[in-house]
Amino acid sequence: MNAGFDLHKVEGKSAQVAADCPVTFADTVGLFRPADALASPHDIQSEIISPATDTAVLFVSSWGFEELCARKFWQRLAVELSKQGMASMRFDYPGTGDALDHPDYAGGLNVWLDTITAAAKMLKELSGASRIVLIGHGIGGALAWRAADAMDNISGLALAAPALSGRHWLREFVALSRIANQGAIQTSSTLAGPTMGEQVIPETVAGGLRGLNIASATTAPAPNILLLQQENRHADISFADHIQTLGVNDRSQIFEGYDRFIRDVLFSVPPIAAIDTLVEWASGIATQTPTNSDRAVRPPAPSATALEGVGFRETPVRFGEANRLYGVLSEPVGPRTGATVLVLPTGYERASGWGRITAQLCRDLARSGIASLRFDIANIADSPAVSARSEQIMYGDEQFADVDAAMDFLQEKRMFPVVITGRCSGGWTAFRSGVRDKRFSGVVPVNVFDFYVPPGLDIEAMLISSRQPLASYGAKLLCGGFWRRVLRGEVRVKNGIVNLWAMIVGKAISFTTPIMVRFPFLSSRFKALSQDFKAIAANDTRMSIVFTEGDVGAAMLETNFGPRGRLLTSRYGNPRIVFIPDADHNLTTAEARHAWAGEVKAIAMQFPPQE
């Protein structure tokens, strides 16, 4: 599935962009995109093709929340650079994303820096380029600066809203994480630095980050430097002035759209203006270097060999029409036991999940003998958008074509039967997939906000005003800290009133639930719910519905099927309903993840693997 640089498939006037080519090295995964000029002639999107340059671009990511927001940004930037004759690659640091955990972090920050160096070497080998431009975002900007100091043939360095001080960035990261994931159960360890769920910056690495300070650099690591600075950030203004004293070709401008880009993974908007600026700047550098005529020959396709971990083996793959979808196939080292598990993404998170929860889940399953596939649905993270689809894809029927493509891939690999699972919006898609496709042997939806999403609903408005359990409002009204936030203007009072009223109405409706469940034709909501759950039962699909105690989805379950969903278990094939105690919505603790994995295993083990 990974053979060849098939980047575009042209049908009439439309072209489907392929996912970037996965490659493995240094115990991590890189996503490489060649220059369009080196792709197959019949797979080129543009009628006018820029010649391949002697410069390739390496993306150096930030960490945690910022990295999640930037994933789609990198993918779209890679496509635009390829049109200008420049190859590019992005990668994961050890212990992040789809990379393996590093066996020993005694080397501190050098563990990450060595991976950047290995990525630059791999990019040169794959692209045939002799010069590299580094683009760093967030703490990746400071890391790119440090790494470039030790590299040869660095043509340029772009800093996109960089962290000038590692110490300050660590403090800001902790603050931003608390805002971005309110209600999350915090994990901590005396041997670890900052955390995001179960993803941790090892303390030795964090110690190295605290020593990073590019604001006081006396020399520049590249002859060309671009600074995209955050608006009204005085430290960035001072740093722009400082760069001018270093004797390089410098350029500085505001990072347009940065706040919308980084504010929230659900509502992150890729900064198109910044992409245009980076492409124009990098192109200007690349055209200054001669192009090797030997590079007109198409290089061999990269190979994505499996990464071998403790008890699992993972291979990054592309599949679907024109190889448009990216995913990771996780398999046991020994014989397979049980059905394969298809894990869907949550919201716009990359397939590895918030705090790597999905990557950890898949590896846990592999250690139990269960294979799995996690992947990015189109227009999420590393899977390009489909031009005919709407930009907002959550809770939409267009996603099912991607689920079908994943099922076709698994069928081709002879990895049936299949159990499907997902959290929140991914849980809704998993449930609906089980309704519409008889090929699924089991379904495990987790923390689904509502199993009924009426046609034409404004999804973004629903997400913005996502309701909390009714009991939480009483607790807030008695909390002095809540009222101080109201007085400071930090609480959307109008939204809160609307949500509170909606929950009261929902609670009132729940008193009629027994009647509606028995006579579903009286309501469009209950009619649709009845049809869907009857379909699951008729398909003989095993189902385990999982909620964390107190989750808003559990309140909607009560509205739809009575307390603890008792009317659901008595009428629709007796699905199992499980409530996980002491867990948050994102299941950010190991104990919550293990509970999720346990429910998936219980169903998967009921079906022997295809031979």
VOTOR-937807 format. One record per residue (C-alpha): x negated, y negated, z; residue number from 1; residue in one letter; chain. Coordinates in Angstrom, 1 decimal. Each point is the difference from the previous one (the first is absolute). Last residue first. Layout:
# residues N
      x      y      z   n res chain
      X      Y      Z NUM   a     A
...
# end
This chain:
# residues 611
      x      y      z   n res chain
    7.0   17.5    8.8 611   e     A
    2.5   -2.5    1.2 610   q     A
   -0.2   -0.7    3.7 609   p     A
    2.2    1.8    2.6 608   p     A
    2.9   -2.0    1.3 607   f     A
    1.1   -0.3    3.7 606   q     A
   -3.5   -1.4    0.8 605   m     A
    0.9   -3.2   -1.7 604   a     A
    3.0   -0.6    2.3 603   i     A
   -1.8    0.3    3.3 602   a     A
   -3.1   -1.6   -1.4 601   k     A
    1.9   -3.2   -0.8 600   v     A
    1.5   -0.2    3.5 599   e     A
   -3.4    0.6    1.6 598   g     A
   -1.6   -2.6   -2.2 597   a     A
    2.4   -2.6    1.2 596   w     A
   -0.7    0.9    3.6 595   a     A
   -3.7    0.0   -0.7 594   h     A
    0.3   -3.5   -1.4 593   r     A
    1.8   -1.2    3.2 592   a     A
   -2.7    1.5    2.2 591   e     A
   -2.7   -1.5   -2.1 590   a     A
    1.4   -3.5    0.5 589   t     A
    1.1   -2.4   -2.7 588   t     A
    3.4    1.6   -0.7 587   l     A
    0.9   -3.0   -2.2 586   n     A
    3.3   -0.7    1.9 585   h     A
   -1.5    0.4    3.5 584   d     A
   -0.4    3.1    2.1 583   a     A
    0.5    0.9    3.7 582   d     A
    2.6    2.6   -0.7 581   p     A
    0.6    1.7   -3.4 580   i     A
    3.7    0.6   -0.8 579   f     A
    0.8    3.1   -2.2 578   v     A
    3.1    0.8   -2.0 577   i     A
    0.1    3.5   -1.6 576   r     A
    2.4    0.3   -2.9 575   p     A
    3.1    2.2    0.8 574   n     A
    1.3    0.5   -3.5 573   g     A
    2.1   -3.1   -0.2 572   y     A
    2.9   -0.1    2.5 571   r     A
   -1.2    0.6    3.5 570   s     A
   -3.5   -1.3   -0.3 569   t     A
    1.2   -3.3   -1.4 568   l     A
    2.7   -0.5    2.6 567   l     A
   -2.6    0.2    2.7 566   r     A
   -2.1   -2.8   -1.5 565   g     A
   -1.6   -0.8    3.4 564   r     A
    3.2   -1.9    0.9 563   p     A
    2.4   -0.2   -3.1 562   g     A
   -0.6    0.8   -3.6 561   f     A
   -0.3   -3.2   -2.0 560   n     A
   -0.2   -2.6    2.7 559   t     A
   -2.1    2.3    2.2 558   e     A
   -2.4    0.5   -2.8 557   l     A
   -0.1   -3.8   -0.4 556   m     A
   -1.2   -0.3    3.6 555   a     A
   -2.6    2.7   -0.7 554   a     A
   -1.2   -2.0   -2.9 553   g     A
   -0.7   -2.9    2.3 552   v     A
   -2.5    2.2    1.9 551   d     A
    0.7    0.5    3.7 550   g     A
   -1.5    3.4    0.2 549   e     A
   -2.0    0.8   -3.2 548   t     A
    2.1    1.6   -2.6 547   f     A
   -0.4    3.2   -2.0 546   v     A
    2.6    1.8   -2.2 545   i     A
   -0.9    3.6   -0.8 544   s     A
    1.5    1.5   -3.1 543   m     A
   -0.1    3.4   -1.8 542   r     A
    1.4   -0.2   -3.5 541   t     A
    2.7    2.5   -0.7 540   d     A
    0.9   -2.1   -3.1 539   n     A
    3.6   -0.1    1.3 538   a     A
   -1.2   -1.3    3.4 537   a     A
   -2.0   -2.8   -1.6 536   i     A
    3.0   -0.8   -2.3 535   a     A
    2.4   -0.1    3.0 534   k     A
   -2.3   -2.5    1.6 533   f     A
    0.1   -2.2   -3.1 532   d     A
    3.8    0.3   -0.6 531   q     A
    0.8   -0.7    3.7 530   s     A
   -2.2   -3.0    0.1 529   l     A
    1.5   -1.5   -3.2 528   a     A
    3.5    0.5    1.4 527   k     A
   -1.0   -1.4    3.3 526   f     A
   -1.2   -3.2   -1.4 525   r     A
    2.8   -0.4   -2.6 524   s     A
    2.5    0.4    2.8 523   s     A
    3.3    1.8    0.4 522   l     A
   -1.1    2.9   -2.2 521   f     A
   -2.2    1.1    2.9 520   p     A
    2.9    1.5    1.9 519   f     A
   -1.7    2.1    2.7 518   r     A
   -3.1   -2.2    0.1 517   v     A
    2.2   -3.1    0.0 516   m     A
    2.2    1.2    2.9 515   i     A
   -3.0    0.9    2.1 514   p     A
   -1.7   -3.2   -0.9 513   t     A
    2.8   -2.4    1.1 512   t     A
   -1.8   -0.8    3.3 511   f     A
   -3.2   -0.5   -2.1 510   s     A
    1.7   -3.0   -1.7 509   i     A
   -0.2   -1.9    3.3 508   a     A
   -3.7    0.7    0.3 507   k     A
   -0.6   -1.1   -3.6 506   g     A
    2.0   -3.2    0.7 505   v     A
   -2.2   -0.6    3.1 504   i     A
   -3.1    0.7   -2.1 503   m     A
    1.1   -2.4   -2.7 502   a     A
    0.6   -2.7    2.6 501   w     A
   -3.5    0.5    1.4 500   l     A
   -1.5   -0.2   -3.4 499   n     A
    1.8   -3.2   -0.9 498   v     A
   -0.9   -1.5    3.4 497   i     A
   -3.7    1.0   -0.5 496   g     A
   -0.1   -1.3   -3.5 495   n     A
    1.2   -3.4    1.2 494   k     A
   -2.4    0.0    2.9 493   v     A
   -3.1    0.6   -2.1 492   r     A
   -2.5    0.1    2.9 491   v     A
   -3.3   -1.9    0.1 490   e     A
    1.6   -3.4    0.4 489   g     A
   -1.9   -0.7    3.2 488   r     A
    3.2   -0.1    2.0 487   l     A
    1.0    3.4   -1.3 486   v     A
   -3.5    1.4    0.9 485   r     A
    0.5   -1.3    3.5 484   r     A
    3.4    1.7    0.1 483   w     A
   -1.6    3.4   -1.0 482   f     A
   -2.7   -0.4    2.7 481   g     A
    2.7   -0.4    2.7 480   g     A
    1.5    3.4   -0.8 479   c     A
    3.6    0.5    0.9 478   l     A
    1.3   -0.8   -3.5 477   l     A
   -2.7    2.4   -1.4 476   k     A
    1.3    3.0    2.0 475   a     A
    3.5   -0.6   -1.1 474   g     A
   -1.1   -0.2   -3.6 473   y     A
   -1.9    3.3    0.2 472   s     A
    3.2    1.9    1.0 471   a     A
    1.5   -0.8   -3.5 470   l     A
   -2.8    1.9   -1.8 469   p     A
   -1.8   -2.4   -2.3 468   q     A
    1.2   -1.1   -3.4 467   r     A
   -2.1   -0.7   -3.1 466   s     A
    0.7   -3.5   -1.0 465   s     A
   -3.0   -0.4   -2.3 464   i     A
    0.4    3.5   -1.3 463   l     A
    3.7   -0.4   -0.8 462   m     A
   -0.6   -3.3   -1.7 461   a     A
   -2.7    1.7   -2.1 460   e     A
    2.4    2.8   -0.9 459   i     A
    2.8   -2.2   -1.2 458   d     A
    2.6    2.8   -0.3 457   l     A
    1.2    0.6   -3.6 456   g     A
    1.0    3.6    0.6 455   p     A
    0.6    0.9    3.7 454   p     A
   -2.9    1.4    2.0 453   v     A
    1.3    2.9    2.1 452   y     A
   -2.5    2.2    1.8 451   f     A
   -0.9   -3.0    2.2 450   d     A
   -3.2   -1.1    1.6 449   f     A
   -1.7    3.3   -0.6 448   v     A
   -2.3    0.7    2.9 447   n     A
   -1.4    3.3   -1.5 446   v     A
    1.5    2.0   -2.8 445   p     A
   -1.0    3.7   -0.1 444   v     A
    1.4    1.8   -3.0 443   v     A
   -0.4    3.7   -1.0 442   g     A
    0.1    2.4   -2.9 441   s     A
   -0.1   -2.8   -2.6 440   f     A
    0.8    1.3   -3.5 439   r     A
    3.7   -0.9    0.4 438   k     A
   -0.7   -3.6   -0.9 437   d     A
    2.6   -2.7    0.5 436   r     A
    0.7    0.3    3.7 435   v     A
   -3.5    0.9    1.0 434   g     A
   -1.3   -3.0   -1.9 433   s     A
    2.4   -2.2    1.9 432   r     A
   -1.4    1.3    3.3 431   f     A
   -3.6   -0.5   -1.1 430   a     A
    0.8   -3.5   -1.3 429   t     A
    1.6   -0.9    3.3 428   w     A
   -3.0    1.4    1.9 427   g     A
   -2.3   -2.1   -2.2 426   g     A
    2.0   -3.0    1.0 425   s     A
   -0.6    0.9    3.7 424   c     A
   -2.6    2.9    0.0 423   r     A
   -0.3    2.8   -2.6 422   g     A
    0.5    3.7   -0.6 421   t     A
    0.5    2.5   -2.8 420   i     A
   -0.3    3.8    0.3 419   v     A
   -1.2    1.7   -3.2 418   v     A
    0.1    3.7   -1.2 417   p     A
   -2.1   -0.2   -2.2 416   f     A
   -3.7   -0.6   -0.5 415   m     A
   -0.5    1.5   -3.4 414   r     A
   -2.1   -2.9   -1.2 413   k     A
    2.5   -0.8   -2.8 412   e     A
    2.7    0.2    2.6 411   q     A
   -1.9   -2.4    2.2 410   l     A
   -0.4   -2.5   -2.9 409   f     A
    3.7    0.4   -1.0 408   d     A
    0.9   -0.8    3.6 407   m     A
   -2.2   -3.1    0.1 406   a     A
    1.6   -1.1   -3.3 405   a     A
    3.5    0.5    1.4 404   d     A
   -1.0   -2.1    3.1 403   v     A
   -1.1   -2.7   -2.4 402   d     A
    3.3    0.1   -1.9 401   a     A
    1.7   -0.1    3.3 400   f     A
   -1.5   -3.4    0.8 399   q     A
    2.3   -1.8   -2.5 398   e     A
    3.0    0.8    2.3 397   d     A
   -0.9   -2.8    2.3 396   g     A
   -0.4   -0.2    3.8 395   y     A
   -3.3   -1.8   -0.5 394   m     A
   -0.9   -0.9   -3.6 393   i     A
    0.0   -3.8    0.0 392   q     A
   -1.9   -1.1   -3.2 391   e     A
    2.8    1.5   -2.1 390   s     A
   -0.8    2.7   -2.5 389   r     A
   -0.6   -0.2   -3.8 388   a     A
   -3.7   -0.9    0.4 387   s     A
   -0.9    3.0    2.1 386   v     A
   -2.3   -1.2    2.8 385   a     A
   -3.5    1.4    0.5 384   p     A
   -0.7    2.7    2.6 383   s     A
   -2.8   -1.1    2.4 382   d     A
    2.0   -2.0    2.6 381   a     A
    3.8    0.4   -0.8 380   i     A
    1.3   -1.1   -3.4 379   n     A
    0.7    3.6   -1.0 378   a     A
    0.2    2.4    3.0 377   i     A
   -3.4    0.6    1.7 376   d     A
   -0.7    3.6    0.8 375   f     A
   -0.3    2.6    2.7 374   r     A
   -0.2    3.6   -1.0 373   l     A
    0.0    2.9    2.5 372   s     A
   -1.4    3.5    0.6 371   a     A
    0.9    1.9    3.2 370   i     A
   -2.6    2.4    1.5 369   g     A
    0.2   -1.4    3.6 368   s     A
   -3.2   -2.0   -0.6 367   r     A
    1.7   -1.3   -3.1 366   a     A
    2.9   -1.3    2.0 365   l     A
   -2.2   -2.0    2.3 364   d     A
   -1.8   -1.4   -3.1 363   r     A
    3.3   -1.1   -1.5 362   c     A
    1.1   -1.7    3.3 361   l     A
   -3.4   -1.8    0.4 360   q     A
    0.3   -1.4   -3.6 359   a     A
    3.5   -1.0    0.8 358   t     A
   -0.8   -1.8    3.2 357   i     A
   -3.0   -1.8   -1.5 356   r     A
    0.6   -3.0    2.3 355   g     A
    3.1   -0.8   -2.1 354   w     A
    0.0    2.5   -2.8 353   g     A
   -2.5    2.0   -2.2 352   s     A
    2.4   -0.6   -2.9 351   a     A
   -0.3   -3.7    0.0 350   r     A
    2.6   -2.0    1.9 349   e     A
    2.6   -1.8   -2.1 348   y     A
    3.0    1.4    2.0 347   g     A
   -0.9    3.4    1.3 346   t     A
   -1.7    2.4   -2.5 345   p     A
    1.4    3.5   -0.8 344   l     A
   -1.5    3.2    1.3 343   v     A
    0.6    3.2   -2.1 342   l     A
   -0.7    3.1    2.1 341   v     A
   -0.9    3.3   -1.6 340   t     A
    1.9    3.0    1.4 339   a     A
   -1.5    2.5    2.4 338   g     A
   -3.4    1.6    0.4 337   t     A
   -2.9   -0.9   -2.4 336   r     A
   -3.2    2.1    0.3 335   p     A
   -3.1   -1.6    1.4 334   g     A
   -1.5   -3.5   -0.3 333   v     A
    3.5   -1.4    0.2 332   p     A
    1.1   -2.5   -2.7 331   e     A
    0.6   -3.8   -0.2 330   s     A
    0.8   -1.4   -3.5 329   l     A
   -0.4   -3.7    0.0 328   v     A
    2.0   -2.4   -2.1 327   g     A
    0.0   -2.5   -2.9 326   y     A
    2.8   -0.4   -2.5 325   l     A
   -0.2   -1.3   -3.6 324   r     A
   -1.9    2.9   -1.6 323   n     A
    1.6   -1.0   -3.3 322   a     A
    3.2    1.7    1.1 321   e     A
   -0.4    1.5    3.4 320   g     A
   -3.2    1.0    1.7 319   f     A
   -3.3   -1.3    1.5 318   r     A
   -1.9    1.8    2.7 317   v     A
   -2.1   -0.4    3.1 316   p     A
   -1.2    3.4    1.3 315   t     A
    0.1    1.0    3.7 314   e     A
   -1.3    3.1    1.7 313   r     A
    0.9    0.8    3.6 312   f     A
   -1.1    1.9    3.1 311   g     A
   -2.7   -2.6    1.0 310   v     A
   -0.4   -2.1   -3.2 309   g     A
   -1.2    0.9   -3.5 308   e     A
    0.7   -2.8   -2.6 307   l     A
    1.0    1.6   -3.3 306   a     A
   -1.7   -1.1   -3.2 305   t     A
    1.4   -3.0   -1.9 304   a     A
   -1.9    0.0   -3.2 303   s     A
   -0.7   -3.1   -2.0 302   p     A
    0.7    0.0   -3.7 301   a     A
   -3.1    0.1   -2.3 300   p     A
   -1.1   -3.4   -1.4 299   p     A
    1.6   -1.4   -3.3 298   r     A
   -2.8   -1.1   -2.3 297   v     A
    0.0   -3.7   -0.6 296   a     A
   -2.3    0.0    3.0 295   r     A
   -3.0    0.6   -2.2 294   d     A
    0.3   -3.6   -1.3 293   s     A
   -1.0   -1.3    3.5 292   n     A
    1.9   -3.3    0.5 291   t     A
   -2.1   -3.0    0.9 290   p     A
    0.8   -2.0    3.2 289   t     A
    1.6   -3.4    0.1 288   q     A
    3.3    1.4   -1.0 287   t     A
    0.2    1.8    3.3 286   a     A
   -0.3   -3.1    2.1 285   i     A
    2.9   -1.8   -1.7 284   g     A
    2.1    3.1    0.0 283   s     A
   -0.5    0.2    3.8 282   a     A
    1.3   -3.6    0.4 281   w     A
    3.0    0.5   -2.4 280   e     A
    1.0    3.3    1.7 279   v     A
   -0.3   -1.4    3.5 278   l     A
    2.0   -3.1   -0.9 277   t     A
    2.8    2.0   -1.7 276   d     A
    0.2    2.4    3.0 275   i     A
    0.2   -2.9    2.4 274   a     A
    2.8   -1.5   -2.0 273   a     A
    1.9    3.3    0.0 272   i     A
   -0.1    0.4    3.8 271   p     A
    1.6    3.4    0.5 270   p     A
    3.1   -0.7    2.1 269   v     A
    0.2    1.8    3.4 268   s     A
    3.5    0.5    1.2 267   f     A
   -0.1    3.4    1.5 266   l     A
   -3.7   -0.1    0.8 265   v     A
    0.5   -3.3    1.9 264   d     A
   -1.6   -3.4    0.1 263   r     A
   -3.1    0.7   -2.2 262   i     A
    1.1   -0.9   -3.5 261   f     A
    2.6   -2.6    1.0 260   r     A
   -2.6   -1.9    2.0 259   d     A
   -2.6    0.4   -2.7 258   y     A
    2.1   -1.5   -2.8 257   g     A
   -2.8   -2.2   -1.4 256   e     A
   -3.4    0.7    1.4 255   f     A
   -1.3   -3.6   -0.1 254   i     A
   -3.1   -0.7   -1.9 253   q     A
   -3.8    0.3    0.1 252   s     A
   -2.6    0.5   -2.7 251   r     A
   -3.7    0.5    0.4 250   d     A
   -2.9    0.5   -2.4 249   n     A
   -2.7    0.5    2.6 248   v     A
   -2.5   -2.2    1.9 247   g     A
    1.0    0.9    3.6 246   l     A
    1.1   -3.6    0.9 245   t     A
    3.2    0.3   -1.9 244   q     A
    0.9    3.1    2.0 243   i     A
    0.1   -2.2    3.2 242   h     A
    2.6   -2.3   -1.5 241   d     A
    2.3    3.0   -0.8 240   a     A
   -0.7    1.3    3.5 239   f     A
    1.2   -3.3    1.6 238   s     A
    3.2    0.2   -2.0 237   i     A
    0.5    3.6    1.0 236   d     A
   -0.5   -0.8    3.7 235   a     A
    2.5   -2.8   -0.3 234   h     A
    2.9    2.4   -1.1 233   r     A
    2.6   -2.3   -1.5 232   n     A
    0.6    2.3   -2.9 231   e     A
   -1.9    3.2    0.0 230   q     A
   -3.1    0.0   -2.2 229   q     A
   -0.7    1.8   -3.2 228   l     A
   -3.7   -0.3   -0.2 227   l     A
   -1.9    0.9   -3.2 226   l     A
   -3.7    0.6    0.1 225   i     A
   -2.5    0.4   -2.9 224   n     A
   -3.7    0.6    0.4 223   p     A
    0.6    2.8    2.6 222   a     A
   -1.1    0.9    3.5 221   p     A
   -0.2   -3.7    1.2 220   a     A
   -2.6   -1.2    2.4 219   t     A
    0.2   -1.8    3.4 218   t     A
    3.1    1.8    1.2 217   a     A
    1.8   -1.8    2.9 216   s     A
    3.5    0.5   -1.2 215   a     A
   -0.8    3.6   -0.8 214   i     A
    0.4    1.1    3.6 213   n     A
    0.0    3.7    0.6 212   l     A
   -1.2    1.1    3.5 211   g     A
    3.5    0.8    1.2 210   r     A
    0.4    2.3   -3.0 209   l     A
   -3.0    2.0    1.2 208   g     A
    1.7    0.5    3.4 207   g     A
    3.2    1.0   -1.7 206   a     A
   -1.9    2.7   -1.9 205   v     A
   -1.4    1.4    3.2 204   t     A
    3.4   -0.3    1.6 203   e     A
    1.6    2.1   -2.7 202   p     A
    2.7   -1.9   -1.9 201   i     A
    3.0    2.1    0.6 200   v     A
    2.9    1.3   -2.1 199   q     A
    2.4    1.8    2.3 198   e     A
    2.5   -2.9   -0.1 197   g     A
   -2.1   -3.0   -1.0 196   m     A
   -2.8   -0.1    2.5 195   t     A
   -2.7   -2.5    1.1 194   p     A
   -3.2    1.5    1.5 193   g     A
   -0.5    3.6    1.2 192   a     A
   -1.9    1.8    2.7 191   l     A
    2.1   -1.3    3.0 190   t     A
    3.1    1.0   -1.9 189   s     A
    3.2   -1.7   -0.8 188   s     A
    3.4    0.7   -1.5 187   t     A
    2.7   -2.6   -0.1 186   q     A
    3.6    1.1   -0.3 185   i     A
    1.5   -2.2   -2.8 184   a     A
    2.8   -2.3    0.9 183   g     A
   -1.2   -2.9   -2.1 182   q     A
   -2.1    1.3   -3.0 181   n     A
   -0.9   -3.1   -2.0 180   a     A
   -0.2   -2.3    3.1 179   i     A
   -2.1    2.4    2.0 178   r     A
   -2.2    0.7   -3.0 177   s     A
   -0.5   -3.7   -0.7 176   l     A
   -1.4   -0.6    3.6 175   a     A
   -2.3    3.0   -0.1 174   v     A
   -1.3   -0.9   -3.4 173   f     A
   -0.6   -3.6    1.1 172   e     A
   -2.3    1.1    2.7 171   r     A
   -1.9    2.4   -2.3 170   l     A
   -0.3   -2.8   -2.6 169   w     A
   -1.5   -2.4    2.6 168   h     A
   -2.7    2.5    0.8 167   r     A
   -0.7    0.8   -3.6 166   g     A
   -0.5   -3.6   -0.8 165   s     A
    0.5   -1.5   -3.5 164   l     A
    3.0    2.3   -0.7 163   a     A
    0.7   -0.6   -3.6 162   p     A
    3.1   -1.5   -1.6 161   a     A
   -1.1    1.6   -3.4 160   a     A
   -3.8   -0.2   -0.2 159   l     A
   -1.3    0.5   -3.5 158   a     A
   -3.7    1.1   -0.4 157   l     A
   -1.8   -0.1   -3.3 156   g     A
   -2.6    1.5   -2.2 155   s     A
   -1.4    2.6    2.4 154   i     A
   -2.9    1.7   -1.8 153   n     A
   -1.7    1.5    3.0 152   d     A
    1.6    0.7    3.4 151   m     A
   -1.0   -0.5    3.6 150   a     A
    1.4   -3.6    0.4 149   d     A
    3.1    1.2   -1.9 148   a     A
    0.9    2.2    3.0 147   a     A
    0.1   -3.0    2.4 146   r     A
    2.0   -2.2   -2.3 145   w     A
    2.4    2.9   -0.8 144   a     A
    0.5    0.7    3.7 143   l     A
    0.8   -3.6    0.7 142   a     A
    2.6    0.0   -2.8 141   g     A
    1.3    3.4    1.0 140   g     A
    0.9   -1.6    3.3 139   i     A
    2.7   -1.7   -1.9 138   g     A
   -0.3    0.7   -3.7 137   h     A
   -3.2    0.7   -1.9 136   g     A
   -0.6   -0.1   -3.7 135   i     A
   -3.4    1.2   -1.1 134   l     A
   -1.4   -0.5   -3.5 133   v     A
   -2.3    2.7   -1.2 132   i     A
   -2.6    0.2   -2.8 131   r     A
   -1.4    3.0   -1.9 130   s     A
    3.3    1.2   -1.5 129   a     A
    0.3    3.6   -1.2 128   g     A
    3.5    0.0    1.5 127   s     A
   -0.1    3.3    1.9 126   l     A
   -3.6   -0.1    1.1 125   e     A
    0.1   -3.7    0.9 124   k     A
    3.2    0.6    2.0 123   l     A
   -1.6    2.9    1.8 122   m     A
   -3.0   -2.1    1.1 121   k     A
    2.3   -2.8    1.2 120   a     A
    2.1    2.5    2.0 119   a     A
   -3.1    1.5    1.6 118   a     A
   -1.1   -3.5    1.1 117   t     A
    3.5   -0.7    1.4 116   i     A
   -0.1    3.4    1.8 115   t     A
   -3.4   -0.9    1.5 114   d     A
    1.5   -3.2    1.3 113   l     A
    2.8    1.9    1.8 112   w     A
   -2.4    2.4    1.8 111   v     A
   -2.5   -2.8    0.5 110   n     A
    2.6   -1.7    2.3 109   l     A
   -0.9    2.5    2.7 108   g     A
   -2.6    2.6   -0.8 107   g     A
    1.2    2.0    3.0 106   a     A
    3.3    0.4   -1.8 105   y     A
   -0.3    3.8   -0.4 104   d     A
    2.1    2.5   -1.9 103   p     A
    1.7   -2.6   -2.2 102   h     A
    3.7    0.6   -0.4 101   d     A
    0.9    0.8   -3.6 100   l     A
    1.3   -2.7   -2.4  99   a     A
    3.6   -0.2   -1.0  98   d     A
    0.7   -3.2    1.9  97   g     A
   -2.5   -0.7    2.7  96   t     A
   -2.5    2.1    1.9  95   g     A
   -2.9   -0.7   -2.3  94   p     A
    0.7   -3.2   -2.0  93   y     A
    2.4    0.4   -2.9  92   d     A
   -0.7   -0.9   -3.6  91   f     A
    0.6   -2.5   -2.8  90   r     A
   -1.4    0.1   -3.5  89   m     A
   -0.3   -2.3   -3.1  88   s     A
   -0.9    0.1   -3.7  87   a     A
   -0.2   -3.3   -1.8  86   m     A
    0.8   -0.6   -3.7  85   g     A
    2.5   -2.8    0.5  84   q     A
    3.0    2.3   -0.1  83   k     A
   -1.6    2.1    2.6  82   s     A
   -0.1   -3.0    2.4  81   l     A
    3.8   -0.4   -0.3  80   e     A
    0.7    3.6    0.8  79   v     A
   -2.4   -0.1    3.0  78   a     A
    1.6   -3.1    1.4  77   l     A
    3.4    1.8   -0.1  76   r     A
   -1.3    2.9    2.0  75   q     A
   -2.0   -2.2    2.4  74   w     A
    3.1   -2.1    0.8  73   f     A
    2.1    3.2    0.5  72   k     A
   -2.3    1.1    2.7  71   r     A
   -0.4   -3.4    1.7  70   a     A
    2.9    0.2    2.5  69   c     A
   -1.2    3.3    1.4  68   l     A
   -3.6   -1.3    0.2  67   e     A
    1.1   -3.1    2.0  66   e     A
    1.9    2.3    2.5  65   f     A
   -3.0    2.2    0.6  64   g     A
   -3.4   -0.9   -1.4  63   w     A
   -1.2   -2.4   -2.7  62   s     A
   -1.0    1.3   -3.4  61   s     A
   -3.2   -0.2   -2.1  60   v     A
    1.0    0.0   -3.7  59   f     A
   -2.9    0.9   -2.4  58   l     A
    0.0   -1.7   -3.4  57   v     A
   -2.0    1.1   -3.0  56   a     A
   -2.3   -2.0   -2.2  55   t     A
   -1.7    0.9   -3.3  54   d     A
    3.1   -1.0   -1.9  53   t     A
    2.4    2.1   -2.1  52   a     A
    1.4   -1.9   -3.0  51   p     A
    3.3   -1.7    0.5  50   s     A
    2.9    1.9   -1.7  49   i     A
    2.6   -1.9   -2.0  48   i     A
    3.1    2.1   -0.6  47   e     A
    0.2    0.6    3.8  46   s     A
    1.4    3.2    1.5  45   q     A
   -2.7    2.5   -1.1  44   i     A
    0.8    3.7    0.0  43   d     A
   -0.4    0.6   -3.7  42   h     A
   -3.6   -1.3    0.1  41   p     A
   -1.0    2.2    3.0  40   s     A
   -1.5   -2.1    2.7  39   a     A
   -3.4   -1.6   -0.2  38   l     A
    1.2   -3.4   -1.2  37   a     A
    2.6    0.0    2.8  36   d     A
   -2.7   -0.2    2.5  35   a     A
    0.0    2.9    2.4  34   p     A
    2.1    0.3    3.1  33   r     A
   -1.3    1.9    3.0  32   f     A
    1.8    0.9    3.2  31   l     A
   -2.4    1.2    2.6  30   g     A
    0.5    2.7    2.6  29   v     A
   -2.3    0.7    2.9  28   t     A
   -2.4    2.6    1.3  27   d     A
   -3.0   -1.6   -1.7  26   a     A
    1.6    0.4   -3.4  25   f     A
    3.4    0.8   -1.4  24   t     A
    1.6   -1.4   -3.2  23   v     A
    3.6   -1.0   -0.8  22   p     A
    0.7   -1.6   -3.4  21   c     A
    2.3   -3.1    0.3  20   d     A
    3.7    0.6   -0.4  19   a     A
    1.2   -0.4   -3.6  18   a     A
    1.7   -3.1   -1.3  17   v     A
    3.1    0.7   -2.1  16   q     A
    0.2   -2.0   -3.1  15   a     A
    3.1   -1.6   -1.6  14   s     A
    0.3   -1.3   -3.5  13   k     A
    0.7    3.4   -1.7  12   g     A
   -1.3    2.7    2.2  11   e     A
   -3.6   -0.6    1.1  10   v     A
   -1.6    2.2    2.6   9   k     A
   -2.7   -1.8    1.9   8   h     A
   -3.1    0.9    2.1   7   l     A
   -0.9    3.4   -1.3   6   d     A
   -3.6    0.1    1.1   5   f     A
   -0.4    3.7   -0.3   4   g     A
    0.7    3.0    2.2   3   a     A
    1.6   -0.5    3.4   2   n     A
    3.0    2.3   -0.4   1   m     A
# end
